[in-house]
Structure formats: C-alpha cells, structure tokens
Amino acid sequence: MAAKKKNAQKIIEDYLTEKYGEVQPQWQFTINTICENLQMIEDCRQEIKRVGLYNDRTGRKNPLIATIKDCQAVLLKCYQQLGLTPWSESKIKGDNENGDAELLQQIMG
C-alpha cells in the first residue's frame, strides 16, 4: 500500500475512532474503497498533468477525466455510509428526521 494511501487510511480510522469510539470491522471495506479511489484520482491527475486534458489531434477530453468523476461519485457514497458528510451525519444521529420534508414543503410553498 502506498504511503499516501496508508496515511489516508490512518486519518480516516483515527477520525472514526474519535467520533464513534471504535472502527467497526464492517467499515473496513468502505475505508479501503475510499483509499483506493483517492489513490486512483491522484494517479489520474498525474497522468492528465503529463499528457494534458485534451487530445490535440482529436480535440476529445482525456478519458481519465471521466474516471475521476466516477471515483468522486464512489467517494461521496462511501463518505455518506460512514457519516462523514453533514447530511449523512444528521441521518445517523437521527437529527431533524423531518427536516428534508419540511424544507421541501417550504420551497414548494
């Protein structure tokens, strides 16, 4: 495992331990997925930096841009599973369970 990936894993595990008291075994897959996707994004960025955003001959975007976008979507889902976003944290705590419905009601009038 790359040093950067190990560092990300330690940061996540330390944060979850502080927040929830321990890292549950079932969270390990999600934590590993986060680390792998962060590493993949970094690898894609380095390659894009090397070859560029666009192919000069075809004018098409580098396909690694789509890979980064896919990785970001996976990361968001993983963050939500572990309660690492404000929205998912409120759902785990059970805060304001009707908040979404109330907000929609206010928006819709």
Phi and psi restraints in degrees (range 20) as a CNS / XPLOR table:
assign (resid 1 and name C) (resid 2 and name N)
       (resid 2 and name CA) (resid 2 and name C) 1.0 -62.0 20.0 2
assign (resid 2 and name N) (resid 2 and name CA)
       (resid 2 and name C) (resid 3 and name N) 1.0 152.0 20.0 2
assign (resid 2 and name C) (resid 3 and name N)
       (resid 3 and name CA) (resid 3 and name C) 1.0 -58.5 20.0 2
assign (resid 3 and name N) (resid 3 and name CA)
       (resid 3 and name C) (resid 4 and name N) 1.0 -41.2 20.0 2
assign (resid 3 and name C) (resid 4 and name N)
       (resid 4 and name CA) (resid 4 and name C) 1.0 -63.4 20.0 2
assign (resid 4 and name N) (resid 4 and name CA)
       (resid 4 and name C) (resid 5 and name N) 1.0 -40.1 20.0 2
assign (resid 4 and name C) (resid 5 and name N)
       (resid 5 and name CA) (resid 5 and name C) 1.0 -67.0 20.0 2
assign (resid 5 and name N) (resid 5 and name CA)
       (resid 5 and name C) (resid 6 and name N) 1.0 -41.8 20.0 2
assign (resid 5 and name C) (resid 6 and name N)
       (resid 6 and name CA) (resid 6 and name C) 1.0 -63.3 20.0 2
assign (resid 6 and name N) (resid 6 and name CA)
       (resid 6 and name C) (resid 7 and name N) 1.0 -40.7 20.0 2
assign (resid 6 and name C) (resid 7 and name N)
       (resid 7 and name CA) (resid 7 and name C) 1.0 -62.8 20.0 2
assign (resid 7 and name N) (resid 7 and name CA)
       (resid 7 and name C) (resid 8 and name N) 1.0 -44.0 20.0 2
assign (resid 7 and name C) (resid 8 and name N)
       (resid 8 and name CA) (resid 8 and name C) 1.0 -62.3 20.0 2
assign (resid 8 and name N) (resid 8 and name CA)
       (resid 8 and name C) (resid 9 and name N) 1.0 -41.9 20.0 2
assign (resid 8 and name C) (resid 9 and name N)
       (resid 9 and name CA) (resid 9 and name C) 1.0 -62.3 20.0 2
assign (resid 9 and name N) (resid 9 and name CA)
       (resid 9 and name C) (resid 10 and name N) 1.0 -43.2 20.0 2
assign (resid 9 and name C) (resid 10 and name N)
       (resid 10 and name CA) (resid 10 and name C) 1.0 -64.3 20.0 2
assign (resid 10 and name N) (resid 10 and name CA)
       (resid 10 and name C) (resid 11 and name N) 1.0 -42.4 20.0 2
assign (resid 10 and name C) (resid 11 and name N)
       (resid 11 and name CA) (resid 11 and name C) 1.0 -60.7 20.0 2
assign (resid 11 and name N) (resid 11 and name CA)
       (resid 11 and name C) (resid 12 and name N) 1.0 -46.4 20.0 2
assign (resid 11 and name C) (resid 12 and name N)
       (resid 12 and name CA) (resid 12 and name C) 1.0 -63.5 20.0 2
assign (resid 12 and name N) (resid 12 and name CA)
       (resid 12 and name C) (resid 13 and name N) 1.0 -47.5 20.0 2
assign (resid 12 and name C) (resid 13 and name N)
       (resid 13 and name CA) (resid 13 and name C) 1.0 -63.9 20.0 2
assign (resid 13 and name N) (resid 13 and name CA)
       (resid 13 and name C) (resid 14 and name N) 1.0 -40.7 20.0 2
assign (resid 13 and name C) (resid 14 and name N)
       (resid 14 and name CA) (resid 14 and name C) 1.0 -62.4 20.0 2
assign (resid 14 and name N) (resid 14 and name CA)
       (resid 14 and name C) (resid 15 and name N) 1.0 -43.1 20.0 2
assign (resid 14 and name C) (resid 15 and name N)
       (resid 15 and name CA) (resid 15 and name C) 1.0 -62.8 20.0 2
assign (resid 15 and name N) (resid 15 and name CA)
       (resid 15 and name C) (resid 16 and name N) 1.0 -46.9 20.0 2
assign (resid 15 and name C) (resid 16 and name N)
       (resid 16 and name CA) (resid 16 and name C) 1.0 -65.6 20.0 2
assign (resid 16 and name N) (resid 16 and name CA)
       (resid 16 and name C) (resid 17 and name N) 1.0 -36.3 20.0 2
assign (resid 16 and name C) (resid 17 and name N)
       (resid 17 and name CA) (resid 17 and name C) 1.0 -64.7 20.0 2
assign (resid 17 and name N) (resid 17 and name CA)
       (resid 17 and name C) (resid 18 and name N) 1.0 -42.7 20.0 2
assign (resid 17 and name C) (resid 18 and name N)
       (resid 18 and name CA) (resid 18 and name C) 1.0 -64.9 20.0 2
assign (resid 18 and name N) (resid 18 and name CA)
       (resid 18 and name C) (resid 19 and name N) 1.0 -39.6 20.0 2
assign (resid 18 and name C) (resid 19 and name N)
       (resid 19 and name CA) (resid 19 and name C) 1.0 -77.9 20.0 2
assign (resid 19 and name N) (resid 19 and name CA)
       (resid 19 and name C) (resid 20 and name N) 1.0 -41.8 20.0 2
assign (resid 19 and name C) (resid 20 and name N)
       (resid 20 and name CA) (resid 20 and name C) 1.0 -115.5 20.0 2
assign (resid 20 and name N) (resid 20 and name CA)
       (resid 20 and name C) (resid 21 and name N) 1.0 -0.3 20.0 2
assign (resid 20 and name C) (resid 21 and name N)
       (resid 21 and name CA) (resid 21 and name C) 1.0 91.4 20.0 2
assign (resid 21 and name N) (resid 21 and name CA)
       (resid 21 and name C) (resid 22 and name N) 1.0 -24.8 20.0 2
assign (resid 21 and name C) (resid 22 and name N)
       (resid 22 and name CA) (resid 22 and name C) 1.0 -165.2 20.0 2
assign (resid 22 and name N) (resid 22 and name CA)
       (resid 22 and name C) (resid 23 and name N) 1.0 164.7 20.0 2
assign (resid 22 and name C) (resid 23 and name N)
       (resid 23 and name CA) (resid 23 and name C) 1.0 -99.7 20.0 2
assign (resid 23 and name N) (resid 23 and name CA)
       (resid 23 and name C) (resid 24 and name N) 1.0 116.3 20.0 2
assign (resid 23 and name C) (resid 24 and name N)
       (resid 24 and name CA) (resid 24 and name C) 1.0 -69.5 20.0 2
assign (resid 24 and name N) (resid 24 and name CA)
       (resid 24 and name C) (resid 25 and name N) 1.0 142.5 20.0 2
assign (resid 24 and name C) (resid 25 and name N)
       (resid 25 and name CA) (resid 25 and name C) 1.0 -56.6 20.0 2
assign (resid 25 and name N) (resid 25 and name CA)
       (resid 25 and name C) (resid 26 and name N) 1.0 -35.1 20.0 2
assign (resid 25 and name C) (resid 26 and name N)
       (resid 26 and name CA) (resid 26 and name C) 1.0 -70.2 20.0 2
assign (resid 26 and name N) (resid 26 and name CA)
       (resid 26 and name C) (resid 27 and name N) 1.0 -12.4 20.0 2
assign (resid 26 and name C) (resid 27 and name N)
       (resid 27 and name CA) (resid 27 and name C) 1.0 -82.8 20.0 2
assign (resid 27 and name N) (resid 27 and name CA)
       (resid 27 and name C) (resid 28 and name N) 1.0 -16.1 20.0 2
assign (resid 27 and name C) (resid 28 and name N)
       (resid 28 and name CA) (resid 28 and name C) 1.0 -60.2 20.0 2
assign (resid 28 and name N) (resid 28 and name CA)
       (resid 28 and name C) (resid 29 and name N) 1.0 -40.4 20.0 2
assign (resid 28 and name C) (resid 29 and name N)
       (resid 29 and name CA) (resid 29 and name C) 1.0 -61.3 20.0 2
assign (resid 29 and name N) (resid 29 and name CA)
       (resid 29 and name C) (resid 30 and name N) 1.0 -44.1 20.0 2
assign (resid 29 and name C) (resid 30 and name N)
       (resid 30 and name CA) (resid 30 and name C) 1.0 -65.0 20.0 2
assign (resid 30 and name N) (resid 30 and name CA)
       (resid 30 and name C) (resid 31 and name N) 1.0 -41.5 20.0 2
assign (resid 30 and name C) (resid 31 and name N)
       (resid 31 and name CA) (resid 31 and name C) 1.0 -62.4 20.0 2
assign (resid 31 and name N) (resid 31 and name CA)
       (resid 31 and name C) (resid 32 and name N) 1.0 -44.8 20.0 2
assign (resid 31 and name C) (resid 32 and name N)
       (resid 32 and name CA) (resid 32 and name C) 1.0 -62.6 20.0 2
assign (resid 32 and name N) (resid 32 and name CA)
       (resid 32 and name C) (resid 33 and name N) 1.0 -39.6 20.0 2
assign (resid 32 and name C) (resid 33 and name N)
       (resid 33 and name CA) (resid 33 and name C) 1.0 -62.7 20.0 2
assign (resid 33 and name N) (resid 33 and name CA)
       (resid 33 and name C) (resid 34 and name N) 1.0 -41.4 20.0 2
assign (resid 33 and name C) (resid 34 and name N)
       (resid 34 and name CA) (resid 34 and name C) 1.0 -59.5 20.0 2
assign (resid 34 and name N) (resid 34 and name CA)
       (resid 34 and name C) (resid 35 and name N) 1.0 -49.1 20.0 2
assign (resid 34 and name C) (resid 35 and name N)
       (resid 35 and name CA) (resid 35 and name C) 1.0 -63.1 20.0 2
assign (resid 35 and name N) (resid 35 and name CA)
       (resid 35 and name C) (resid 36 and name N) 1.0 -42.8 20.0 2
assign (resid 35 and name C) (resid 36 and name N)
       (resid 36 and name CA) (resid 36 and name C) 1.0 -63.7 20.0 2
assign (resid 36 and name N) (resid 36 and name CA)
       (resid 36 and name C) (resid 37 and name N) 1.0 -40.9 20.0 2
assign (resid 36 and name C) (resid 37 and name N)
       (resid 37 and name CA) (resid 37 and name C) 1.0 -70.4 20.0 2
assign (resid 37 and name N) (resid 37 and name CA)
       (resid 37 and name C) (resid 38 and name N) 1.0 -36.9 20.0 2
assign (resid 37 and name C) (resid 38 and name N)
       (resid 38 and name CA) (resid 38 and name C) 1.0 -62.5 20.0 2
assign (resid 38 and name N) (resid 38 and name CA)
       (resid 38 and name C) (resid 39 and name N) 1.0 -41.2 20.0 2
assign (resid 38 and name C) (resid 39 and name N)
       (resid 39 and name CA) (resid 39 and name C) 1.0 -66.3 20.0 2
assign (resid 39 and name N) (resid 39 and name CA)
       (resid 39 and name C) (resid 40 and name N) 1.0 -40.5 20.0 2
assign (resid 39 and name C) (resid 40 and name N)
       (resid 40 and name CA) (resid 40 and name C) 1.0 -63.6 20.0 2
assign (resid 40 and name N) (resid 40 and name CA)
       (resid 40 and name C) (resid 41 and name N) 1.0 -41.4 20.0 2
assign (resid 40 and name C) (resid 41 and name N)
       (resid 41 and name CA) (resid 41 and name C) 1.0 -61.5 20.0 2
assign (resid 41 and name N) (resid 41 and name CA)
       (resid 41 and name C) (resid 42 and name N) 1.0 -43.5 20.0 2
assign (resid 41 and name C) (resid 42 and name N)
       (resid 42 and name CA) (resid 42 and name C) 1.0 -63.6 20.0 2
assign (resid 42 and name N) (resid 42 and name CA)
       (resid 42 and name C) (resid 43 and name N) 1.0 -42.2 20.0 2
assign (resid 42 and name C) (resid 43 and name N)
       (resid 43 and name CA) (resid 43 and name C) 1.0 -62.3 20.0 2
assign (resid 43 and name N) (resid 43 and name CA)
       (resid 43 and name C) (resid 44 and name N) 1.0 -42.6 20.0 2
assign (resid 43 and name C) (resid 44 and name N)
       (resid 44 and name CA) (resid 44 and name C) 1.0 -63.5 20.0 2
assign (resid 44 and name N) (resid 44 and name CA)
       (resid 44 and name C) (resid 45 and name N) 1.0 -42.6 20.0 2
assign (resid 44 and name C) (resid 45 and name N)
       (resid 45 and name CA) (resid 45 and name C) 1.0 -61.3 20.0 2
assign (resid 45 and name N) (resid 45 and name CA)
       (resid 45 and name C) (resid 46 and name N) 1.0 -42.2 20.0 2
assign (resid 45 and name C) (resid 46 and name N)
       (resid 46 and name CA) (resid 46 and name C) 1.0 -63.3 20.0 2
assign (resid 46 and name N) (resid 46 and name CA)
       (resid 46 and name C) (resid 47 and name N) 1.0 -41.7 20.0 2
assign (resid 46 and name C) (resid 47 and name N)
       (resid 47 and name CA) (resid 47 and name C) 1.0 -68.5 20.0 2
assign (resid 47 and name N) (resid 47 and name CA)
       (resid 47 and name C) (resid 48 and name N) 1.0 -39.9 20.0 2
assign (resid 47 and name C) (resid 48 and name N)
       (resid 48 and name CA) (resid 48 and name C) 1.0 -63.5 20.0 2
assign (resid 48 and name N) (resid 48 and name CA)
       (resid 48 and name C) (resid 49 and name N) 1.0 -39.8 20.0 2
assign (resid 48 and name C) (resid 49 and name N)
       (resid 49 and name CA) (resid 49 and name C) 1.0 -61.6 20.0 2
assign (resid 49 and name N) (resid 49 and name CA)
       (resid 49 and name C) (resid 50 and name N) 1.0 -36.3 20.0 2
assign (resid 49 and name C) (resid 50 and name N)
       (resid 50 and name CA) (resid 50 and name C) 1.0 -74.5 20.0 2
assign (resid 50 and name N) (resid 50 and name CA)
       (resid 50 and name C) (resid 51 and name N) 1.0 -44.3 20.0 2
assign (resid 50 and name C) (resid 51 and name N)
       (resid 51 and name CA) (resid 51 and name C) 1.0 -104.7 20.0 2
assign (resid 51 and name N) (resid 51 and name CA)
       (resid 51 and name C) (resid 52 and name N) 1.0 -15.3 20.0 2
assign (resid 51 and name C) (resid 52 and name N)
       (resid 52 and name CA) (resid 52 and name C) 1.0 101.5 20.0 2
assign (resid 52 and name N) (resid 52 and name CA)
       (resid 52 and name C) (resid 53 and name N) 1.0 164.5 20.0 2
assign (resid 52 and name C) (resid 53 and name N)
       (resid 53 and name CA) (resid 53 and name C) 1.0 -74.0 20.0 2
assign (resid 53 and name N) (resid 53 and name CA)
       (resid 53 and name C) (resid 54 and name N) 1.0 -32.4 20.0 2
assign (resid 53 and name C) (resid 54 and name N)
       (resid 54 and name CA) (resid 54 and name C) 1.0 -125.8 20.0 2
assign (resid 54 and name N) (resid 54 and name CA)
       (resid 54 and name C) (resid 55 and name N) 1.0 151.6 20.0 2
assign (resid 54 and name C) (resid 55 and name N)
       (resid 55 and name CA) (resid 55 and name C) 1.0 -83.4 20.0 2
assign (resid 55 and name N) (resid 55 and name CA)
       (resid 55 and name C) (resid 56 and name N) 1.0 119.4 20.0 2
assign (resid 55 and name C) (resid 56 and name N)
       (resid 56 and name CA) (resid 56 and name C) 1.0 -61.4 20.0 2
assign (resid 56 and name N) (resid 56 and name CA)
       (resid 56 and name C) (resid 57 and name N) 1.0 -34.1 20.0 2
assign (resid 56 and name C) (resid 57 and name N)
       (resid 57 and name CA) (resid 57 and name C) 1.0 -76.5 20.0 2
assign (resid 57 and name N) (resid 57 and name CA)
       (resid 57 and name C) (resid 58 and name N) 1.0 -41.3 20.0 2
assign (resid 57 and name C) (resid 58 and name N)
       (resid 58 and name CA) (resid 58 and name C) 1.0 -99.2 20.0 2
assign (resid 58 and name N) (resid 58 and name CA)
       (resid 58 and name C) (resid 59 and name N) 1.0 -22.3 20.0 2
assign (resid 58 and name C) (resid 59 and name N)
       (resid 59 and name CA) (resid 59 and name C) 1.0 79.2 20.0 2
assign (resid 59 and name N) (resid 59 and name CA)
       (resid 59 and name C) (resid 60 and name N) 1.0 4.4 20.0 2
assign (resid 59 and name C) (resid 60 and name N)
       (resid 60 and name CA) (resid 60 and name C) 1.0 -83.8 20.0 2
assign (resid 60 and name N) (resid 60 and name CA)
       (resid 60 and name C) (resid 61 and name N) 1.0 151.9 20.0 2
assign (resid 60 and name C) (resid 61 and name N)
       (resid 61 and name CA) (resid 61 and name C) 1.0 -68.1 20.0 2
assign (resid 61 and name N) (resid 61 and name CA)
       (resid 61 and name C) (resid 62 and name N) 1.0 150.2 20.0 2
assign (resid 61 and name C) (resid 62 and name N)
       (resid 62 and name CA) (resid 62 and name C) 1.0 -62.5 20.0 2
assign (resid 62 and name N) (resid 62 and name CA)
       (resid 62 and name C) (resid 63 and name N) 1.0 129.1 20.0 2
assign (resid 62 and name C) (resid 63 and name N)
       (resid 63 and name CA) (resid 63 and name C) 1.0 -63.9 20.0 2
assign (resid 63 and name N) (resid 63 and name CA)
       (resid 63 and name C) (resid 64 and name N) 1.0 -16.1 20.0 2
assign (resid 63 and name C) (resid 64 and name N)
       (resid 64 and name CA) (resid 64 and name C) 1.0 -68.2 20.0 2
assign (resid 64 and name N) (resid 64 and name CA)
       (resid 64 and name C) (resid 65 and name N) 1.0 -20.7 20.0 2
assign (resid 64 and name C) (resid 65 and name N)
       (resid 65 and name CA) (resid 65 and name C) 1.0 -62.5 20.0 2
assign (resid 65 and name N) (resid 65 and name CA)
       (resid 65 and name C) (resid 66 and name N) 1.0 -42.1 20.0 2
assign (resid 65 and name C) (resid 66 and name N)
       (resid 66 and name CA) (resid 66 and name C) 1.0 -66.0 20.0 2
assign (resid 66 and name N) (resid 66 and name CA)
       (resid 66 and name C) (resid 67 and name N) 1.0 -36.3 20.0 2
assign (resid 66 and name C) (resid 67 and name N)
       (resid 67 and name CA) (resid 67 and name C) 1.0 -63.0 20.0 2
assign (resid 67 and name N) (resid 67 and name CA)
       (resid 67 and name C) (resid 68 and name N) 1.0 -42.9 20.0 2
assign (resid 67 and name C) (resid 68 and name N)
       (resid 68 and name CA) (resid 68 and name C) 1.0 -61.0 20.0 2
assign (resid 68 and name N) (resid 68 and name CA)
       (resid 68 and name C) (resid 69 and name N) 1.0 -44.1 20.0 2
assign (resid 68 and name C) (resid 69 and name N)
       (resid 69 and name CA) (resid 69 and name C) 1.0 -60.4 20.0 2
assign (resid 69 and name N) (resid 69 and name CA)
       (resid 69 and name C) (resid 70 and name N) 1.0 -43.1 20.0 2
assign (resid 69 and name C) (resid 70 and name N)
       (resid 70 and name CA) (resid 70 and name C) 1.0 -63.1 20.0 2
assign (resid 70 and name N) (resid 70 and name CA)
       (resid 70 and name C) (resid 71 and name N) 1.0 -42.1 20.0 2
assign (resid 70 and name C) (resid 71 and name N)
       (resid 71 and name CA) (resid 71 and name C) 1.0 -62.9 20.0 2
assign (resid 71 and name N) (resid 71 and name CA)
       (resid 71 and name C) (resid 72 and name N) 1.0 -39.4 20.0 2
assign (resid 71 and name C) (resid 72 and name N)
       (resid 72 and name CA) (resid 72 and name C) 1.0 -64.0 20.0 2
assign (resid 72 and name N) (resid 72 and name CA)
       (resid 72 and name C) (resid 73 and name N) 1.0 -37.5 20.0 2
assign (resid 72 and name C) (resid 73 and name N)
       (resid 73 and name CA) (resid 73 and name C) 1.0 -65.6 20.0 2
assign (resid 73 and name N) (resid 73 and name CA)
       (resid 73 and name C) (resid 74 and name N) 1.0 -40.8 20.0 2
assign (resid 73 and name C) (resid 74 and name N)
       (resid 74 and name CA) (resid 74 and name C) 1.0 -64.5 20.0 2
assign (resid 74 and name N) (resid 74 and name CA)
       (resid 74 and name C) (resid 75 and name N) 1.0 -42.6 20.0 2
assign (resid 74 and name C) (resid 75 and name N)
       (resid 75 and name CA) (resid 75 and name C) 1.0 -59.8 20.0 2
assign (resid 75 and name N) (resid 75 and name CA)
       (resid 75 and name C) (resid 76 and name N) 1.0 -43.8 20.0 2
assign (resid 75 and name C) (resid 76 and name N)
       (resid 76 and name CA) (resid 76 and name C) 1.0 -59.4 20.0 2
assign (resid 76 and name N) (resid 76 and name CA)
       (resid 76 and name C) (resid 77 and name N) 1.0 -44.2 20.0 2
assign (resid 76 and name C) (resid 77 and name N)
       (resid 77 and name CA) (resid 77 and name C) 1.0 -62.9 20.0 2
assign (resid 77 and name N) (resid 77 and name CA)
       (resid 77 and name C) (resid 78 and name N) 1.0 -41.5 20.0 2
assign (resid 77 and name C) (resid 78 and name N)
       (resid 78 and name CA) (resid 78 and name C) 1.0 -65.4 20.0 2
assign (resid 78 and name N) (resid 78 and name CA)
       (resid 78 and name C) (resid 79 and name N) 1.0 -43.2 20.0 2
assign (resid 78 and name C) (resid 79 and name N)
       (resid 79 and name CA) (resid 79 and name C) 1.0 -60.0 20.0 2
assign (resid 79 and name N) (resid 79 and name CA)
       (resid 79 and name C) (resid 80 and name N) 1.0 -40.2 20.0 2
assign (resid 79 and name C) (resid 80 and name N)
       (resid 80 and name CA) (resid 80 and name C) 1.0 -66.3 20.0 2
assign (resid 80 and name N) (resid 80 and name CA)
       (resid 80 and name C) (resid 81 and name N) 1.0 -39.7 20.0 2
assign (resid 80 and name C) (resid 81 and name N)
       (resid 81 and name CA) (resid 81 and name C) 1.0 -61.7 20.0 2
assign (resid 81 and name N) (resid 81 and name CA)
       (resid 81 and name C) (resid 82 and name N) 1.0 -33.4 20.0 2
assign (resid 81 and name C) (resid 82 and name N)
       (resid 82 and name CA) (resid 82 and name C) 1.0 -94.6 20.0 2
assign (resid 82 and name N) (resid 82 and name CA)
       (resid 82 and name C) (resid 83 and name N) 1.0 3.1 20.0 2
assign (resid 82 and name C) (resid 83 and name N)
       (resid 83 and name CA) (resid 83 and name C) 1.0 72.5 20.0 2
assign (resid 83 and name N) (resid 83 and name CA)
       (resid 83 and name C) (resid 84 and name N) 1.0 32.4 20.0 2
assign (resid 83 and name C) (resid 84 and name N)
       (resid 84 and name CA) (resid 84 and name C) 1.0 -96.3 20.0 2
assign (resid 84 and name N) (resid 84 and name CA)
       (resid 84 and name C) (resid 85 and name N) 1.0 6.3 20.0 2
assign (resid 84 and name C) (resid 85 and name N)
       (resid 85 and name CA) (resid 85 and name C) 1.0 -115.5 20.0 2
assign (resid 85 and name N) (resid 85 and name CA)
       (resid 85 and name C) (resid 86 and name N) 1.0 154.5 20.0 2
assign (resid 85 and name C) (resid 86 and name N)
       (resid 86 and name CA) (resid 86 and name C) 1.0 -56.2 20.0 2
assign (resid 86 and name N) (resid 86 and name CA)
       (resid 86 and name C) (resid 87 and name N) 1.0 -41.6 20.0 2
assign (resid 86 and name C) (resid 87 and name N)
       (resid 87 and name CA) (resid 87 and name C) 1.0 -64.3 20.0 2
assign (resid 87 and name N) (resid 87 and name CA)
       (resid 87 and name C) (resid 88 and name N) 1.0 -48.8 20.0 2
assign (resid 87 and name C) (resid 88 and name N)
       (resid 88 and name CA) (resid 88 and name C) 1.0 -69.6 20.0 2
assign (resid 88 and name N) (resid 88 and name CA)
       (resid 88 and name C) (resid 89 and name N) 1.0 -32.5 20.0 2
assign (resid 88 and name C) (resid 89 and name N)
       (resid 89 and name CA) (resid 89 and name C) 1.0 -63.8 20.0 2
assign (resid 89 and name N) (resid 89 and name CA)
       (resid 89 and name C) (resid 90 and name N) 1.0 -40.5 20.0 2
assign (resid 89 and name C) (resid 90 and name N)
       (resid 90 and name CA) (resid 90 and name C) 1.0 -66.5 20.0 2
assign (resid 90 and name N) (resid 90 and name CA)
       (resid 90 and name C) (resid 91 and name N) 1.0 -32.8 20.0 2
assign (resid 90 and name C) (resid 91 and name N)
       (resid 91 and name CA) (resid 91 and name C) 1.0 -71.0 20.0 2
assign (resid 91 and name N) (resid 91 and name CA)
       (resid 91 and name C) (resid 92 and name N) 1.0 -38.2 20.0 2
assign (resid 91 and name C) (resid 92 and name N)
       (resid 92 and name CA) (resid 92 and name C) 1.0 -66.8 20.0 2
assign (resid 92 and name N) (resid 92 and name CA)
       (resid 92 and name C) (resid 93 and name N) 1.0 -43.4 20.0 2
assign (resid 92 and name C) (resid 93 and name N)
       (resid 93 and name CA) (resid 93 and name C) 1.0 -72.9 20.0 2
assign (resid 93 and name N) (resid 93 and name CA)
       (resid 93 and name C) (resid 94 and name N) 1.0 -19.7 20.0 2
assign (resid 93 and name C) (resid 94 and name N)
       (resid 94 and name CA) (resid 94 and name C) 1.0 81.4 20.0 2
assign (resid 94 and name N) (resid 94 and name CA)
       (resid 94 and name C) (resid 95 and name N) 1.0 14.5 20.0 2
assign (resid 94 and name C) (resid 95 and name N)
       (resid 95 and name CA) (resid 95 and name C) 1.0 -68.4 20.0 2
assign (resid 95 and name N) (resid 95 and name CA)
       (resid 95 and name C) (resid 96 and name N) 1.0 134.6 20.0 2
assign (resid 95 and name C) (resid 96 and name N)
       (resid 96 and name CA) (resid 96 and name C) 1.0 48.7 20.0 2
assign (resid 96 and name N) (resid 96 and name CA)
       (resid 96 and name C) (resid 97 and name N) 1.0 54.5 20.0 2
assign (resid 96 and name C) (resid 97 and name N)
       (resid 97 and name CA) (resid 97 and name C) 1.0 -59.2 20.0 2
assign (resid 97 and name N) (resid 97 and name CA)
       (resid 97 and name C) (resid 98 and name N) 1.0 -30.8 20.0 2
assign (resid 97 and name C) (resid 98 and name N)
       (resid 98 and name CA) (resid 98 and name C) 1.0 -94.9 20.0 2
assign (resid 98 and name N) (resid 98 and name CA)
       (resid 98 and name C) (resid 99 and name N) 1.0 6.5 20.0 2
assign (resid 98 and name C) (resid 99 and name N)
       (resid 99 and name CA) (resid 99 and name C) 1.0 -59.5 20.0 2
assign (resid 99 and name N) (resid 99 and name CA)
       (resid 99 and name C) (resid 100 and name N) 1.0 -41.0 20.0 2
assign (resid 99 and name C) (resid 100 and name N)
       (resid 100 and name CA) (resid 100 and name C) 1.0 -64.6 20.0 2
assign (resid 100 and name N) (resid 100 and name CA)
       (resid 100 and name C) (resid 101 and name N) 1.0 -43.9 20.0 2
assign (resid 100 and name C) (resid 101 and name N)
       (resid 101 and name CA) (resid 101 and name C) 1.0 -64.9 20.0 2
assign (resid 101 and name N) (resid 101 and name CA)
       (resid 101 and name C) (resid 102 and name N) 1.0 -41.2 20.0 2
assign (resid 101 and name C) (resid 102 and name N)
       (resid 102 and name CA) (resid 102 and name C) 1.0 -64.0 20.0 2
assign (resid 102 and name N) (resid 102 and name CA)
       (resid 102 and name C) (resid 103 and name N) 1.0 -42.0 20.0 2
assign (resid 102 and name C) (resid 103 and name N)
       (resid 103 and name CA) (resid 103 and name C) 1.0 -64.0 20.0 2
assign (resid 103 and name N) (resid 103 and name CA)
       (resid 103 and name C) (resid 104 and name N) 1.0 -44.4 20.0 2
assign (resid 103 and name C) (resid 104 and name N)
       (resid 104 and name CA) (resid 104 and name C) 1.0 -61.7 20.0 2
assign (resid 104 and name N) (resid 104 and name CA)
       (resid 104 and name C) (resid 105 and name N) 1.0 -40.1 20.0 2
assign (resid 104 and name C) (resid 105 and name N)
       (resid 105 and name CA) (resid 105 and name C) 1.0 -61.7 20.0 2
assign (resid 105 and name N) (resid 105 and name CA)
       (resid 105 and name C) (resid 106 and name N) 1.0 -42.7 20.0 2
assign (resid 105 and name C) (resid 106 and name N)
       (resid 106 and name CA) (resid 106 and name C) 1.0 -64.8 20.0 2
assign (resid 106 and name N) (resid 106 and name CA)
       (resid 106 and name C) (resid 107 and name N) 1.0 -41.7 20.0 2
assign (resid 106 and name C) (resid 107 and name N)
       (resid 107 and name CA) (resid 107 and name C) 1.0 -65.8 20.0 2
assign (resid 107 and name N) (resid 107 and name CA)
       (resid 107 and name C) (resid 108 and name N) 1.0 -42.0 20.0 2
assign (resid 107 and name C) (resid 108 and name N)
       (resid 108 and name CA) (resid 108 and name C) 1.0 -77.3 20.0 2
assign (resid 108 and name N) (resid 108 and name CA)
       (resid 108 and name C) (resid 109 and name N) 1.0 -15.5 20.0 2
